[in-house]
Amino acid sequence: MAGCGYRGRVNFDAYARTAVDLVNAVLDDLAGLRALFAHDLEYMRDQLVEKDLAAFRRAQRRLREVFEYGTAGRDTDAVRELNALLEAYPVQPRISGHDAGDWHMHATSRGSSVSAEYLAGAVWGLAVWLCEYGSARFGICADERCGNVYLDTSSNNCRRFCSERCATRSHVAAHRARKRAAQTPEAATPAPAGSTLTPA
């Protein structure tokens, strides 16, 4: 179409990853929330107010539940919760950019707050991701000291950790545990039949 510089599809993966970033964020205070707004989202950072923090914390808990449902094989529950979130944070797409060579689709909300806009995009992206790949691709790090969530993009859905760092740390800990077990003598030797053990 003449005069239209639309260059490609909406980047659903980028929106879905904002949901991952939110679930993994430390939201102890407003400074922690602001740390979530990097790179392309910096323009929203200065607009954050204290009431946004409560909204983000609520959404963080609900989005973690979606990942918990996915890892537990509860696909229907994941869909139900995402549908509820889509209703709570409705999307209103708009064309964004600066000129005819930069037009692209951008997901926004019908509300005016930063939390409404961020959460609408995050939920929408995660919902599209589920439809494309299934909730089994929603993962929670197998490292017990971590617990971060991730989107499994491996070819055979075999990923277990959120990062190489966690994978390495977990494998090293397991190796050390096996090594200790092999070096430790048997904790107890069965007593001969008929014998009694007397305390020292």
C-alpha positions as CSV (number, residue, x, y, z in Angstrom):
1,M,0.0,0.0,0.0
2,A,1.4,3.4,-1.0
3,G,2.8,5.4,1.9
4,C,2.7,2.6,4.3
5,G,6.1,1.8,5.9
6,Y,4.9,-1.1,8.1
7,R,7.9,-3.5,8.1
8,G,6.9,-6.7,9.9
9,R,5.0,-8.6,12.6
10,V,4.5,-7.6,16.1
11,N,7.3,-8.9,18.3
12,F,5.2,-11.2,20.6
13,D,8.4,-12.8,22.1
14,A,9.5,-9.4,23.3
15,Y,6.2,-8.8,25.0
16,A,6.2,-12.3,26.5
17,R,9.7,-11.7,27.9
18,T,8.5,-8.6,29.7
19,A,6.2,-11.0,31.7
20,V,9.2,-13.1,32.5
21,D,11.2,-10.1,33.6
22,L,8.3,-9.0,35.9
23,V,8.0,-12.4,37.6
24,N,11.7,-12.5,38.2
25,A,11.9,-8.9,39.4
26,V,12.6,-7.9,43.0
27,L,9.8,-5.5,43.9
28,D,10.7,-4.5,47.4
29,D,10.4,-0.8,46.6
30,L,9.9,1.7,43.9
31,A,13.6,1.6,43.0
32,G,13.3,-2.2,42.3
33,L,10.3,-1.5,40.1
34,R,12.2,1.2,38.2
35,A,15.0,-1.3,37.5
36,L,12.5,-3.3,35.5
37,F,12.2,-0.5,32.9
38,A,15.3,-0.7,30.8
39,H,16.2,-0.2,27.1
40,D,13.0,0.4,25.1
41,L,11.0,1.0,28.3
42,E,13.1,3.8,29.8
43,Y,10.6,6.4,28.6
44,M,8.1,5.0,31.1
45,R,10.4,4.8,34.1
46,D,10.0,8.4,35.3
47,Q,6.2,8.1,35.2
48,L,6.1,5.4,37.8
49,V,4.3,6.2,41.1
50,E,3.9,4.3,44.3
51,K,0.5,2.9,43.4
52,D,2.0,1.2,40.4
53,L,4.1,-0.9,42.8
54,A,1.1,-2.6,44.3
55,A,-0.4,-3.3,40.8
56,F,2.9,-4.9,39.7
57,R,3.1,-7.0,42.8
58,R,-0.4,-8.4,42.3
59,A,0.3,-9.1,38.6
60,Q,3.6,-10.7,39.5
61,R,1.9,-13.3,41.8
62,R,-0.7,-14.1,39.2
63,L,1.8,-14.5,36.4
64,R,4.0,-16.8,38.5
65,E,0.9,-19.0,38.9
66,V,0.7,-19.2,35.1
67,F,4.2,-20.6,35.0
68,E,3.5,-22.9,37.9
69,Y,0.5,-24.3,36.0
70,G,2.5,-24.8,32.9
71,T,5.3,-26.7,34.6
72,A,2.7,-28.9,36.4
73,G,1.0,-29.8,33.1
74,R,-2.1,-27.9,34.0
75,D,-2.6,-26.3,30.6
76,T,-6.3,-25.5,31.2
77,D,-5.6,-23.7,34.4
78,A,-2.8,-21.6,32.7
79,V,-5.3,-20.6,30.0
80,R,-8.0,-19.8,32.5
81,E,-5.6,-17.5,34.5
82,L,-4.3,-15.8,31.3
83,N,-7.9,-15.2,30.1
84,A,-8.6,-13.5,33.5
85,L,-5.5,-11.4,33.2
86,L,-6.4,-10.4,29.6
87,E,-9.7,-9.2,31.0
88,A,-8.0,-7.3,33.8
89,Y,-5.4,-5.7,31.5
90,P,-7.1,-5.2,28.1
91,V,-4.9,-4.3,25.1
92,Q,-5.5,-1.5,22.7
93,P,-3.0,-1.8,19.8
94,R,-1.7,1.3,18.1
95,I,0.7,2.1,15.3
96,S,3.9,3.6,16.7
97,G,7.1,5.0,15.2
98,H,8.6,8.2,13.9
99,D,8.2,8.1,10.1
100,A,7.2,6.0,7.2
101,G,10.3,3.8,7.5
102,D,9.7,3.0,11.2
103,W,6.0,2.2,11.6
104,H,5.3,-0.8,13.8
105,M,2.5,-2.2,16.0
106,H,2.7,-1.4,19.7
107,A,0.5,-2.9,22.4
108,T,-0.9,-0.4,24.9
109,S,-3.7,-0.5,27.4
110,R,-7.0,1.4,27.6
111,G,-5.8,2.8,31.0
112,S,-3.5,5.7,31.5
113,S,-1.1,4.3,34.1
114,V,2.3,2.9,33.5
115,S,1.3,-0.4,35.2
116,A,-1.8,-0.8,32.9
117,E,0.3,-0.3,29.8
118,Y,3.2,-2.6,30.8
119,L,0.9,-5.3,32.1
120,A,-1.4,-5.3,29.1
121,G,1.6,-5.9,26.8
122,A,3.1,-8.5,29.1
123,V,-0.1,-10.5,29.5
124,W,-0.9,-10.3,25.8
125,G,2.6,-11.4,24.7
126,L,2.5,-14.4,27.2
127,A,-1.0,-15.4,26.0
128,V,0.1,-15.4,22.3
129,W,3.2,-17.3,23.3
130,L,1.0,-20.0,25.0
131,C,-1.1,-20.3,21.8
132,E,2.0,-20.6,19.7
133,Y,4.1,-23.1,21.8
134,G,1.9,-24.4,24.6
135,S,2.1,-23.8,28.4
136,A,4.6,-26.7,28.8
137,R,7.2,-24.2,27.5
138,F,6.7,-22.1,30.6
139,G,9.5,-23.2,32.9
140,I,10.7,-22.6,36.5
141,C,14.4,-23.0,37.2
142,A,15.3,-26.4,38.7
143,D,18.0,-24.8,40.8
144,E,16.4,-24.8,44.3
145,R,18.3,-21.6,45.2
146,C,16.9,-19.7,42.2
147,G,13.2,-20.2,41.3
148,N,13.3,-17.8,38.3
149,V,10.9,-18.4,35.5
150,Y,11.8,-18.7,31.8
151,L,10.4,-19.5,28.4
152,D,11.7,-22.7,27.0
153,T,12.9,-22.2,23.4
154,S,14.9,-25.4,23.2
155,S,14.2,-27.6,20.2
156,N,12.8,-30.6,22.2
157,N,11.4,-28.8,25.3
158,C,14.3,-30.1,27.5
159,R,15.4,-27.0,29.3
160,R,15.5,-27.1,33.1
161,F,17.3,-24.0,34.2
162,C,16.8,-20.3,33.7
163,S,20.4,-19.7,32.8
164,E,23.8,-21.3,32.2
165,R,24.9,-20.0,35.5
166,C,22.2,-21.9,37.4
167,A,22.7,-25.0,35.3
168,T,26.4,-25.0,36.1
169,R,25.9,-24.3,39.8
170,S,23.3,-27.1,40.1
171,H,25.5,-29.6,38.2
172,V,28.6,-28.8,40.3
173,A,26.5,-29.2,43.5
174,A,25.2,-32.5,42.4
175,H,28.7,-33.7,41.4
176,R,30.0,-32.7,44.8
177,A,27.1,-34.5,46.6
178,R,27.8,-37.7,44.7
179,K,31.5,-37.4,45.4
180,R,30.8,-37.0,49.2
181,A,28.5,-39.9,49.2
182,A,31.0,-42.2,47.5
183,Q,33.8,-41.2,50.0
184,T,31.6,-41.6,53.1
185,P,31.7,-45.0,54.8
186,E,28.4,-46.8,55.4
187,A,26.7,-45.0,58.3
188,A,25.6,-48.1,60.0
189,T,26.7,-51.8,59.7
190,P,23.9,-54.3,60.5
191,A,24.6,-56.1,63.8
192,P,25.0,-59.9,63.7
193,A,21.8,-61.8,64.3
194,G,21.1,-62.3,68.0
195,S,23.4,-59.7,69.2
196,T,22.3,-56.7,71.2
197,L,23.8,-53.2,71.2
198,T,24.6,-51.6,74.5
199,P,25.1,-47.9,74.8
200,A,28.6,-46.7,75.6
